[in-house]
Amino acid sequence: MILTGDSITGTSYYYESPSRYRRYIIKGYVDETDNSVVWWDDELIEDKTKALSLFNRKKRGESKADFNCPGPGVMMLDGKMYAADNQTKPEGDVHLDKTETAIFKDEWDFIIKNYTLGTNDPDIIDSVALIAQQPNTRSDTTASEKTPTVSPPLVKTEDPRKDSGVKSQIVGVPVSRQDAKVETKIASPTIEQKFTSREKVFQKQIPLSGDSIELQFYDNAEIDGDSISLFLNGKMIFEHVRLTDKAYVVKLSVNDLHEDNELIMVAENLGTIPPNTSYMVAIVGDKRYDAQLASTENSSAMIKLIKAASHEP
């Protein structure tokens, strides 16, 4: 499942083996009333069942589930399945477990692998969604032949309505032999290009004194995968800084700084909850300064660091 804004896309597989399966395009959204995830199999794009006794999804049904993370490394989606014509009475239970390996590999692997590094861009996701609608449908090529290696998946589950040995898997990403072309086609801007092209929005001015300044960066909201780069006076000094509830600490020597300095925070991605927000704490001697920083696809946050002596009469 791939989240872009409040919409969900991706693919799902219902399978008996790597060569006997059905593949659907997933569509869905995040329900803001309770933060649950709602999705459905929107379109059948591959059918390699060969008389396989898989249930036939003639009617579009919806699944609605909540995230459940009971411990480190454990992620589940638990909820209910509904018929398209009756959203009040559940038809079955949904229980999806995150797994470490995937049977299927398709176009979405590239997006998930690089999600926090820029591939969460809506334009990139839309491009891959178009590619996913045109899969390799050769019936003489099995999934195992097309995918000699296995990539990390998102979730898989047993079909809740039929104990037939038929499994279901919703996979976050997979790439066919077109991978190299896909990566070239949807290459996202470099961090330096993002720094150059985006507007720098002034946020706060901090006076400098003493020998050093300590900067602490936190995620300012829900921990959602925000990642930033820091530029000082036009030069990148740190990249791929993941923002969490624990401080990412940067120390700068005041003697090495100019009289007037510009520190720019560039969003590498927007996390799952745009915009990319950071809470910055600056420690100068015995004084503390803080700032709420927000960066988007069009703007970067600017902090000015000014040596106090430069403004003395």
ZADO-1210 file (C-alpha; in nm, 4 decimals, padded with zeros to 6 digits):
<atoms>
<atom x="00.0000" y="00.0000" z="00.0000" code="MET" pos="1"/>
<atom x="00.1340" y="00.3414" z="-00.1016" code="ILE" pos="2"/>
<atom x="00.0068" y="00.6574" z="00.0691" code="LEU" pos="3"/>
<atom x="00.0013" y="00.9846" z="-00.1260" code="THR" pos="4"/>
<atom x="-00.1788" y="01.2684" z="00.0497" code="GLY" pos="5"/>
<atom x="-00.4815" y="01.0938" z="00.1994" code="ASP" pos="6"/>
<atom x="-00.5168" y="00.8500" z="-00.0930" code="SER" pos="7"/>
<atom x="-00.3949" y="00.4907" z="-00.1142" code="ILE" pos="8"/>
<atom x="-00.2811" y="00.2988" z="-00.4198" code="THR" pos="9"/>
<atom x="-00.0799" y="-00.0176" z="-00.4856" code="GLY" pos="10"/>
<atom x="-00.1490" y="-00.3771" z="-00.5859" code="THR" pos="11"/>
<atom x="-00.2835" y="-00.6915" z="-00.4220" code="SER" pos="12"/>
<atom x="-00.2284" y="-01.0576" z="-00.5080" code="TYR" pos="13"/>
<atom x="-00.4565" y="-01.3545" z="-00.4388" code="TYR" pos="14"/>
<atom x="-00.2513" y="-01.6641" z="-00.4946" code="TYR" pos="15"/>
<atom x="-00.2034" y="-02.0352" z="-00.4543" code="GLU" pos="16"/>
<atom x="00.1579" y="-02.0323" z="-00.5785" code="SER" pos="17"/>
<atom x="00.3981" y="-01.7835" z="-00.7443" code="PRO" pos="18"/>
<atom x="00.2661" y="-01.8873" z="-01.0854" code="SER" pos="19"/>
<atom x="-00.1052" y="-01.9129" z="-00.9988" code="ARG" pos="20"/>
<atom x="-00.2522" y="-01.5829" z="-00.8872" code="TYR" pos="21"/>
<atom x="-00.4758" y="-01.2854" z="-00.9585" code="ARG" pos="22"/>
<atom x="-00.3456" y="-00.9314" z="-00.9303" code="ARG" pos="23"/>
<atom x="-00.5632" y="-00.6253" z="-00.8646" code="TYR" pos="24"/>
<atom x="-00.5027" y="-00.2505" z="-00.8555" code="ILE" pos="25"/>
<atom x="-00.5733" y="-00.1203" z="-00.5050" code="ILE" pos="26"/>
<atom x="-00.7436" y="00.2104" z="-00.4411" code="LYS" pos="27"/>
<atom x="-00.8444" y="00.3659" z="-00.1109" code="GLY" pos="28"/>
<atom x="-00.8083" y="00.6480" z="00.1366" code="TYR" pos="29"/>
<atom x="-00.7460" y="00.7363" z="00.4996" code="VAL" pos="30"/>
<atom x="-01.0692" y="00.8045" z="00.6898" code="ASP" pos="31"/>
<atom x="-00.9931" y="01.1221" z="00.8850" code="GLU" pos="32"/>
<atom x="-01.2831" y="01.0637" z="01.1249" code="THR" pos="33"/>
<atom x="-01.1061" y="00.7720" z="01.2946" code="ASP" pos="34"/>
<atom x="-00.7668" y="00.7481" z="01.1098" code="ASN" pos="35"/>
<atom x="-00.8565" y="00.4052" z="00.9748" code="SER" pos="36"/>
<atom x="-00.7407" y="00.2793" z="00.6346" code="VAL" pos="37"/>
<atom x="-01.0054" y="00.1955" z="00.3713" code="VAL" pos="38"/>
<atom x="-00.9182" y="00.0174" z="00.0470" code="TRP" pos="39"/>
<atom x="-01.0628" y="-00.2085" z="-00.2215" code="TRP" pos="40"/>
<atom x="-00.9523" y="-00.4131" z="-00.5225" code="ASP" pos="41"/>
<atom x="-01.0444" y="-00.1709" z="-00.7996" code="ASP" pos="42"/>
<atom x="-00.9387" y="-00.3479" z="-01.1186" code="GLU" pos="43"/>
<atom x="-00.8178" y="-00.6958" z="-01.2165" code="LEU" pos="44"/>
<atom x="-00.4960" y="-00.6498" z="-01.4181" code="ILE" pos="45"/>
<atom x="-00.3472" y="-01.0024" z="-01.4233" code="GLU" pos="46"/>
<atom x="-00.5169" y="-01.3401" z="-01.4101" code="ASP" pos="47"/>
<atom x="-00.2930" y="-01.6476" z="-01.4029" code="LYS" pos="48"/>
<atom x="-00.5297" y="-01.8713" z="-01.2127" code="THR" pos="49"/>
<atom x="-00.5529" y="-02.1470" z="-01.4774" code="LYS" pos="50"/>
<atom x="-00.8782" y="-02.2806" z="-01.3336" code="ALA" pos="51"/>
<atom x="-00.7613" y="-02.2080" z="-00.9816" code="LEU" pos="52"/>
<atom x="-01.0426" y="-02.2267" z="-00.7275" code="SER" pos="53"/>
<atom x="-00.9974" y="-01.8664" z="-00.6126" code="LEU" pos="54"/>
<atom x="-01.3127" y="-01.6832" z="-00.5182" code="PHE" pos="55"/>
<atom x="-01.4229" y="-01.4429" z="-00.7919" code="ASN" pos="56"/>
<atom x="-01.4515" y="-01.0807" z="-00.6773" code="ARG" pos="57"/>
<atom x="-01.7409" y="-00.9879" z="-00.9040" code="LYS" pos="58"/>
<atom x="-01.8526" y="-00.7135" z="-00.6666" code="LYS" pos="59"/>
<atom x="-01.6178" y="-00.4496" z="-00.5360" code="ARG" pos="60"/>
<atom x="-01.5951" y="-00.4882" z="-00.1609" code="GLY" pos="61"/>
<atom x="-01.4187" y="-00.2590" z="00.0818" code="GLU" pos="62"/>
<atom x="-01.1825" y="-00.3420" z="00.3662" code="SER" pos="63"/>
<atom x="-01.1490" y="-00.1045" z="00.6598" code="LYS" pos="64"/>
<atom x="-00.8777" y="-00.1528" z="00.9203" code="ALA" pos="65"/>
<atom x="-00.6768" y="00.0204" z="01.1921" code="ASP" pos="66"/>
<atom x="-00.3011" y="00.0079" z="01.2424" code="PHE" pos="67"/>
<atom x="-00.1934" y="-00.2135" z="01.5299" code="ASN" pos="68"/>
<atom x="00.1722" y="-00.2029" z="01.6367" code="CYS" pos="69"/>
<atom x="00.1945" y="-00.4000" z="01.9631" code="PRO" pos="70"/>
<atom x="00.5743" y="-00.4171" z="01.9733" code="GLY" pos="71"/>
<atom x="00.9021" y="-00.3332" z="01.7957" code="PRO" pos="72"/>
<atom x="00.9049" y="-00.4541" z="01.4363" code="GLY" pos="73"/>
<atom x="00.5419" y="-00.5726" z="01.4538" code="VAL" pos="74"/>
<atom x="00.2839" y="-00.4049" z="01.2314" code="MET" pos="75"/>
<atom x="-00.0703" y="-00.5216" z="01.1612" code="MET" pos="76"/>
<atom x="-00.3926" y="-00.3993" z="01.0049" code="LEU" pos="77"/>
<atom x="-00.7053" y="-00.5282" z="01.1782" code="ASP" pos="78"/>
<atom x="-01.0597" y="-00.4529" z="01.0705" code="GLY" pos="79"/>
<atom x="-01.3630" y="-00.5666" z="00.8717" code="LYS" pos="80"/>
<atom x="-01.4581" y="-00.6398" z="00.5111" code="MET" pos="81"/>
<atom x="-01.7796" y="-00.4955" z="00.3642" code="TYR" pos="82"/>
<atom x="-01.9771" y="-00.5518" z="00.0479" code="ALA" pos="83"/>
<atom x="-01.9927" y="-00.2566" z="-00.1899" code="ALA" pos="84"/>
<atom x="-02.3714" y="-00.2365" z="-00.1565" code="ASP" pos="85"/>
<atom x="-02.3812" y="-00.2649" z="00.2239" code="ASN" pos="86"/>
<atom x="-02.1405" y="-00.0616" z="00.4339" code="GLN" pos="87"/>
<atom x="-02.3135" y="-00.1323" z="00.7642" code="THR" pos="88"/>
<atom x="-02.2898" y="-00.5110" z="00.7977" code="LYS" pos="89"/>
<atom x="-01.9402" y="-00.6685" z="00.7849" code="PRO" pos="90"/>
<atom x="-01.8931" y="-00.9774" z="00.5667" code="GLU" pos="91"/>
<atom x="-01.5734" y="-01.0916" z="00.7340" code="GLY" pos="92"/>
<atom x="-01.2663" y="-01.0001" z="00.9331" code="ASP" pos="93"/>
<atom x="-00.9455" y="-00.8495" z="00.7978" code="VAL" pos="94"/>
<atom x="-00.6126" y="-00.9293" z="00.9602" code="HIS" pos="95"/>
<atom x="-00.2927" y="-00.8338" z="00.7776" code="LEU" pos="96"/>
<atom x="00.0583" y="-00.8917" z="00.9126" code="ASP" pos="97"/>
<atom x="00.3702" y="-00.7149" z="00.7891" code="LYS" pos="98"/>
<atom x="00.6203" y="-00.9728" z="00.6627" code="THR" pos="99"/>
<atom x="00.9928" y="-00.9690" z="00.5916" code="GLU" pos="100"/>
<atom x="00.9812" y="-01.1377" z="00.2515" code="THR" pos="101"/>
<atom x="00.7566" y="-01.1120" z="-00.0536" code="ALA" pos="102"/>
<atom x="00.6645" y="-01.3748" z="-00.3091" code="ILE" pos="103"/>
<atom x="00.5864" y="-01.1158" z="-00.5751" code="PHE" pos="104"/>
<atom x="00.8028" y="-00.8310" z="-00.7019" code="LYS" pos="105"/>
<atom x="00.6615" y="-00.5470" z="-00.9101" code="ASP" pos="106"/>
<atom x="00.6841" y="-00.1765" z="-00.9982" code="GLU" pos="107"/>
<atom x="00.6156" y="-00.0483" z="-00.6465" code="TRP" pos="108"/>
<atom x="00.9419" y="-00.1842" z="-00.4948" code="ASP" pos="109"/>
<atom x="01.1309" y="00.1243" z="-00.6099" code="PHE" pos="110"/>
<atom x="00.8790" y="00.3577" z="-00.4421" code="ILE" pos="111"/>
<atom x="00.8825" y="00.1808" z="-00.1048" code="ILE" pos="112"/>
<atom x="01.2598" y="00.1383" z="-00.0976" code="LYS" pos="113"/>
<atom x="01.3115" y="00.5116" z="-00.1504" code="ASN" pos="114"/>
<atom x="00.9921" y="00.6466" z="00.0095" code="TYR" pos="115"/>
<atom x="01.1715" y="00.8613" z="00.2685" code="THR" pos="116"/>
<atom x="01.4222" y="00.9833" z="00.0094" code="LEU" pos="117"/>
<atom x="01.1792" y="01.1495" z="-00.2303" code="GLY" pos="118"/>
<atom x="00.9712" y="00.8856" z="-00.4088" code="THR" pos="119"/>
<atom x="00.6674" y="00.9851" z="-00.2022" code="ASN" pos="120"/>
<atom x="00.6312" y="01.2664" z="-00.4565" code="ASP" pos="121"/>
<atom x="00.2729" y="01.2446" z="-00.5973" code="PRO" pos="122"/>
<atom x="00.3964" y="01.2826" z="-00.9578" code="ASP" pos="123"/>
<atom x="00.6349" y="00.9885" z="-00.9165" code="ILE" pos="124"/>
<atom x="00.3638" y="00.7748" z="-00.7581" code="ILE" pos="125"/>
<atom x="00.1230" y="00.8598" z="-01.0414" code="ASP" pos="126"/>
<atom x="00.3884" y="00.7597" z="-01.2973" code="SER" pos="127"/>
<atom x="00.4438" y="00.4203" z="-01.1366" code="VAL" pos="128"/>
<atom x="00.0680" y="00.3679" z="-01.1037" code="ALA" pos="129"/>
<atom x="00.0399" y="00.3998" z="-01.4821" code="LEU" pos="130"/>
<atom x="00.3195" y="00.1450" z="-01.5297" code="ILE" pos="131"/>
<atom x="00.1497" y="-00.0927" z="-01.2856" code="ALA" pos="132"/>
<atom x="-00.1617" y="-00.0936" z="-01.5044" code="GLN" pos="133"/>
<atom x="00.0402" y="-00.2495" z="-01.7880" code="GLN" pos="134"/>
<atom x="00.1991" y="-00.5617" z="-01.6323" code="PRO" pos="135"/>
<atom x="00.3746" y="-00.8391" z="-01.8179" code="ASN" pos="136"/>
<atom x="00.0856" y="-01.0758" z="-01.8960" code="THR" pos="137"/>
<atom x="00.2754" y="-01.3558" z="-02.0689" code="ARG" pos="138"/>
<atom x="00.1139" y="-01.6743" z="-01.9441" code="SER" pos="139"/>
<atom x="00.4304" y="-01.8780" z="-02.0061" code="ASP" pos="140"/>
<atom x="00.6382" y="-01.6711" z="-01.7615" code="THR" pos="141"/>
<atom x="00.5907" y="-01.7502" z="-01.3964" code="THR" pos="142"/>
<atom x="00.6322" y="-01.5020" z="-01.1147" code="ALA" pos="143"/>
<atom x="00.9394" y="-01.6866" z="-00.9892" code="SER" pos="144"/>
<atom x="01.1041" y="-01.6628" z="-01.3327" code="GLU" pos="145"/>
<atom x="01.0416" y="-01.2888" z="-01.3485" code="LYS" pos="146"/>
<atom x="01.1641" y="-01.2229" z="-00.9976" code="THR" pos="147"/>
<atom x="01.4817" y="-01.4164" z="-00.9119" code="PRO" pos="148"/>
<atom x="01.5239" y="-01.2108" z="-00.5947" code="THR" pos="149"/>
<atom x="01.2744" y="-01.1374" z="-00.3198" code="VAL" pos="150"/>
<atom x="01.2117" y="-00.7859" z="-00.1882" code="SER" pos="151"/>
<atom x="01.0525" y="-00.6717" z="00.1400" code="PRO" pos="152"/>
<atom x="00.6710" y="-00.6756" z="00.1176" code="PRO" pos="153"/>
<atom x="00.4082" y="-00.5035" z="00.3182" code="LEU" pos="154"/>
<atom x="00.1444" y="-00.7510" z="00.4267" code="VAL" pos="155"/>
<atom x="-00.0154" y="-01.0847" z="00.3568" code="LYS" pos="156"/>
<atom x="-00.3268" y="-01.2520" z="00.4898" code="THR" pos="157"/>
<atom x="-00.5448" y="-01.5567" z="00.4626" code="GLU" pos="158"/>
<atom x="-00.8715" y="-01.5116" z="00.2726" code="ASP" pos="159"/>
<atom x="-01.1137" y="-01.4574" z="00.5654" code="PRO" pos="160"/>
<atom x="-01.4140" y="-01.5987" z="00.3806" code="ARG" pos="161"/>
<atom x="-01.2900" y="-01.9330" z="00.2586" code="LYS" pos="162"/>
<atom x="-01.0526" y="-02.1857" z="00.4095" code="ASP" pos="163"/>
<atom x="-00.9358" y="-02.3123" z="00.0719" code="SER" pos="164"/>
<atom x="-00.5609" y="-02.2810" z="00.1065" code="GLY" pos="165"/>
<atom x="-00.5714" y="-01.9744" z="-00.1149" code="VAL" pos="166"/>
<atom x="-00.3733" y="-01.6838" z="00.0268" code="LYS" pos="167"/>
<atom x="-00.3903" y="-01.3111" z="-00.0265" code="SER" pos="168"/>
<atom x="-00.0996" y="-01.0707" z="-00.0321" code="GLN" pos="169"/>
<atom x="-00.0920" y="-00.6935" z="-00.0548" code="ILE" pos="170"/>
<atom x="00.2537" y="-00.5968" z="-00.1657" code="VAL" pos="171"/>
<atom x="00.4100" y="-00.2559" z="-00.1281" code="GLY" pos="172"/>
<atom x="00.6503" y="-00.2708" z="-00.4213" code="VAL" pos="173"/>
<atom x="00.7853" y="-00.4821" z="-00.6997" code="PRO" pos="174"/>
<atom x="00.9832" y="-00.4210" z="-01.0138" code="VAL" pos="175"/>
<atom x="00.9918" y="-00.6208" z="-01.3357" code="SER" pos="176"/>
<atom x="01.2813" y="-00.6338" z="-01.5801" code="ARG" pos="177"/>
<atom x="01.1870" y="-00.2789" z="-01.6760" code="GLN" pos="178"/>
<atom x="01.3374" y="-00.1571" z="-01.3455" code="ASP" pos="179"/>
<atom x="01.6289" y="00.0361" z="-01.4960" code="ALA" pos="180"/>
<atom x="01.3942" y="00.2189" z="-01.7318" code="LYS" pos="181"/>
<atom x="01.1522" y="00.2955" z="-01.4503" code="VAL" pos="182"/>
<atom x="01.4215" y="00.4454" z="-01.2274" code="GLU" pos="183"/>
<atom x="01.5497" y="00.6637" z="-01.5096" code="THR" pos="184"/>
<atom x="01.2042" y="00.7775" z="-01.6074" code="LYS" pos="185"/>
<atom x="01.0910" y="00.8795" z="-01.2604" code="ILE" pos="186"/>
<atom x="01.4186" y="01.0017" z="-01.1124" code="ALA" pos="187"/>
<atom x="01.3409" y="01.2674" z="-00.8520" code="SER" pos="188"/>
<atom x="01.5350" y="01.5958" z="-00.8141" code="PRO" pos="189"/>
<atom x="01.8601" y="01.5830" z="-00.6188" code="THR" pos="190"/>
<atom x="01.8769" y="01.7477" z="-00.2773" code="ILE" pos="191"/>
<atom x="02.0962" y="02.0223" z="-00.4235" code="GLU" pos="192"/>
<atom x="01.8367" y="02.0878" z="-00.6940" code="GLN" pos="193"/>
<atom x="01.5639" y="02.1094" z="-00.4300" code="LYS" pos="194"/>
<atom x="01.7759" y="02.3572" z="-00.2329" code="PHE" pos="195"/>
<atom x="01.8370" y="02.5757" z="-00.5378" code="THR" pos="196"/>
<atom x="01.4849" y="02.5754" z="-00.6812" code="SER" pos="197"/>
<atom x="01.2783" y="02.6278" z="-00.3646" code="ARG" pos="198"/>
<atom x="01.1960" y="02.9601" z="-00.2044" code="GLU" pos="199"/>
<atom x="01.3822" y="03.0285" z="00.1219" code="LYS" pos="200"/>
<atom x="01.1339" y="03.1448" z="00.3854" code="VAL" pos="201"/>
<atom x="01.2790" y="03.3337" z="00.6838" code="PHE" pos="202"/>
<atom x="01.1709" y="03.1815" z="01.0168" code="GLN" pos="203"/>
<atom x="01.3910" y="03.3155" z="01.2968" code="LYS" pos="204"/>
<atom x="01.7085" y="03.5079" z="01.3783" code="GLN" pos="205"/>
<atom x="01.9444" y="03.3770" z="01.6462" code="ILE" pos="206"/>
<atom x="02.2326" y="03.5823" z="01.7919" code="PRO" pos="207"/>
<atom x="02.5677" y="03.4054" z="01.8256" code="LEU" pos="208"/>
<atom x="02.8184" y="03.4402" z="02.1087" code="SER" pos="209"/>
<atom x="03.0747" y="03.2249" z="02.2854" code="GLY" pos="210"/>
<atom x="03.2541" y="02.9342" z="02.1241" code="ASP" pos="211"/>
<atom x="02.9739" y="02.7191" z="01.9794" code="SER" pos="212"/>
<atom x="02.6046" y="02.6786" z="01.9054" code="ILE" pos="213"/>
<atom x="02.4166" y="02.3531" z="01.9533" code="GLU" pos="214"/>
<atom x="02.1159" y="02.2849" z="01.7308" code="LEU" pos="215"/>
<atom x="01.8636" y="02.0108" z="01.8138" code="GLN" pos="216"/>
<atom x="01.6085" y="01.8934" z="01.5560" code="PHE" pos="217"/>
<atom x="01.2903" y="01.6962" z="01.6343" code="TYR" pos="218"/>
<atom x="00.9815" y="01.5959" z="01.4393" code="ASP" pos="219"/>
<atom x="00.7286" y="01.8623" z="01.5321" code="ASN" pos="220"/>
<atom x="00.4187" y="01.6444" z="01.4997" code="ALA" pos="221"/>
<atom x="00.3385" y="01.2752" z="01.4671" code="GLU" pos="222"/>
<atom x="00.6490" y="01.0726" z="01.3791" code="ILE" pos="223"/>
<atom x="00.5743" y="01.0113" z="01.0117" code="ASP" pos="224"/>
<atom x="00.9105" y="00.9636" z="00.8365" code="GLY" pos="225"/>
<atom x="01.0110" y="01.3263" z="00.7771" code="ASP" pos="226"/>
<atom x="01.3653" y="01.3527" z="00.6418" code="SER" pos="227"/>
<atom x="01.5665" y="01.6749" z="00.5926" code="ILE" pos="228"/>
<atom x="01.8976" y="01.8133" z="00.4716" code="SER" pos="229"/>
<atom x="02.0769" y="02.1147" z="00.6202" code="LEU" pos="230"/>
<atom x="02.2597" y="02.3785" z="00.4164" code="PHE" pos="231"/>
<atom x="02.4860" y="02.6407" z="00.5748" code="LEU" pos="232"/>
<atom x="02.5695" y="02.9444" z="00.3628" code="ASN" pos="233"/>
<atom x="02.4821" y="02.7560" z="00.0454" code="GLY" pos="234"/>
<atom x="02.6727" y="02.4352" z="00.1237" code="LYS" pos="235"/>
<atom x="02.5148" y="02.1092" z="00.2369" code="MET" pos="236"/>
<atom x="02.6481" y="02.0075" z="00.5794" code="ILE" pos="237"/>
<atom x="02.4095" y="01.7209" z="00.6640" code="PHE" pos="238"/>
<atom x="02.1721" y="01.5040" z="00.4611" code="GLU" pos="239"/>
<atom x="01.9183" y="01.2242" z="00.5200" code="HIS" pos="240"/>
<atom x="01.8417" y="01.3463" z="00.8723" code="VAL" pos="241"/>
<atom x="01.5418" y="01.1448" z="00.9963" code="ARG" pos="242"/>
<atom x="01.3277" y="01.3466" z="01.2367" code="LEU" pos="243"/>
<atom x="01.1990" y="01.1587" z="01.5399" code="THR" pos="244"/>
<atom x="01.1078" y="01.2316" z="01.9005" code="ASP" pos="245"/>
<atom x="01.4793" y="01.2099" z="01.9852" code="LYS" pos="246"/>
<atom x="01.7025" y="01.5080" z="01.9115" code="ALA" pos="247"/>
<atom x="01.9327" y="01.5086" z="01.6103" code="TYR" pos="248"/>
<atom x="02.2171" y="01.7275" z="01.7412" code="VAL" pos="249"/>
<atom x="02.4357" y="01.9561" z="01.5293" code="VAL" pos="250"/>
<atom x="02.7200" y="02.1593" z="01.6867" code="LYS" pos="251"/>
<atom x="02.8797" y="02.4502" z="01.5022" code="LEU" pos="252"/>
<atom x="03.1912" y="02.6441" z="01.5974" code="SER" pos="253"/>
<atom x="03.1124" y="03.0132" z="01.6185" code="VAL" pos="254"/>
<atom x="03.4682" y="03.1010" z="01.5118" code="ASN" pos="255"/>
<atom x="03.4166" y="02.9145" z="01.1837" code="ASP" pos="256"/>
<atom x="03.0994" y="03.1080" z="01.0988" code="LEU" pos="257"/>
<atom x="03.0624" y="03.4358" z="00.9105" code="HIS" pos="258"/>
<atom x="02.9237" y="03.7501" z="01.0663" code="GLU" pos="259"/>
<atom x="02.5873" y="03.6753" z="00.8994" code="ASP" pos="260"/>
<atom x="02.4903" y="03.3140" z="00.8239" code="ASN" pos="261"/>
<atom x="02.1950" y="03.1385" z="00.6644" code="GLU" pos="262"/>
<atom x="02.0962" y="02.7895" z="00.7781" code="LEU" pos="263"/>
<atom x="01.8419" y="02.6303" z="00.5415" code="ILE" pos="264"/>
<atom x="01.6301" y="02.3252" z="00.6204" code="MET" pos="265"/>
<atom x="01.5351" y="02.1426" z="00.2992" code="VAL" pos="266"/>
<atom x="01.2647" y="01.8758" z="00.3066" code="ALA" pos="267"/>
<atom x="01.3840" y="01.5565" z="00.1366" code="GLU" pos="268"/>
<atom x="01.0312" y="01.4243" z="00.1652" code="ASN" pos="269"/>
<atom x="00.7025" y="01.5272" z="00.3244" code="LEU" pos="270"/>
<atom x="00.6551" y="01.2175" z="00.5405" code="GLY" pos="271"/>
<atom x="00.3067" y="01.0673" z="00.5432" code="THR" pos="272"/>
<atom x="00.1547" y="01.3847" z="00.6902" code="ILE" pos="273"/>
<atom x="00.2610" y="01.6907" z="00.4862" code="PRO" pos="274"/>
<atom x="00.4228" y="01.9363" z="00.5297" code="PRO" pos="275"/>
<atom x="00.7651" y="01.8357" z="00.6622" code="ASN" pos="276"/>
<atom x="00.7741" y="01.9949" z="01.0082" code="THR" pos="277"/>
<atom x="01.0644" y="02.0288" z="01.2482" code="SER" pos="278"/>
<atom x="01.0996" y="02.1670" z="01.5982" code="TYR" pos="279"/>
<atom x="01.4438" y="02.3235" z="01.6399" code="MET" pos="280"/>
<atom x="01.6106" y="02.4145" z="01.9688" code="VAL" pos="281"/>
<atom x="01.9247" y="02.6303" z="01.9643" code="ALA" pos="282"/>
<atom x="02.1542" y="02.6482" z="02.2678" code="ILE" pos="283"/>
<atom x="02.3889" y="02.9494" z="02.2722" code="VAL" pos="284"/>
<atom x="02.5821" y="02.9727" z="02.5988" code="GLY" pos="285"/>
<atom x="02.3178" y="02.9753" z="02.8729" code="ASP" pos="286"/>
<atom x="02.0404" y="03.0915" z="02.6392" code="LYS" pos="287"/>
<atom x="01.7852" y="02.8780" z="02.4606" code="ARG" pos="288"/>
<atom x="01.5972" y="02.9625" z="02.1406" code="TYR" pos="289"/>
<atom x="01.3358" y="02.7531" z="01.9633" code="ASP" pos="290"/>
<atom x="01.1589" y="02.7649" z="01.6289" code="ALA" pos="291"/>
<atom x="00.8861" y="02.5763" z="01.4436" code="GLN" pos="292"/>
<atom x="01.0155" y="02.5009" z="01.0943" code="LEU" pos="293"/>
<atom x="00.8053" y="02.3867" z="00.8004" code="ALA" pos="294"/>
<atom x="00.9288" y="02.2893" z="00.4541" code="SER" pos="295"/>
<atom x="00.7254" y="02.1922" z="00.1490" code="THR" pos="296"/>
<atom x="00.7880" y="02.0989" z="-00.2137" code="GLU" pos="297"/>
<atom x="00.8008" y="02.4724" z="-00.2930" code="ASN" pos="298"/>
<atom x="00.9763" y="02.6282" z="00.0061" code="SER" pos="299"/>
<atom x="01.2540" y="02.5713" z="00.2597" code="SER" pos="300"/>
<atom x="01.2853" y="02.7109" z="00.6122" code="ALA" pos="301"/>
<atom x="01.5617" y="02.9670" z="00.6767" code="MET" pos="302"/>
<atom x="01.7289" y="03.0471" z="01.0106" code="ILE" pos="303"/>
<atom x="01.9693" y="03.3418" z="01.0315" code="LYS" pos="304"/>
<atom x="02.2658" y="03.3060" z="01.2672" code="LEU" pos="305"/>
<atom x="02.4126" y="03.6482" z="01.3447" code="ILE" pos="306"/>
<atom x="02.7233" y="03.7151" z="01.5481" code="LYS" pos="307"/>
<atom x="02.6172" y="03.9542" z="01.8227" code="ALA" pos="308"/>
<atom x="02.9388" y="04.1579" z="01.8013" code="ALA" pos="309"/>
<atom x="02.8605" y="04.2539" z="01.4428" code="SER" pos="310"/>
<atom x="02.5651" y="04.4661" z="01.5623" code="HIS" pos="311"/>
<atom x="02.7382" y="04.6418" z="01.8510" code="GLU" pos="312"/>
<atom x="02.7999" y="05.0196" z="01.8068" code="PRO" pos="313"/>
</atoms>
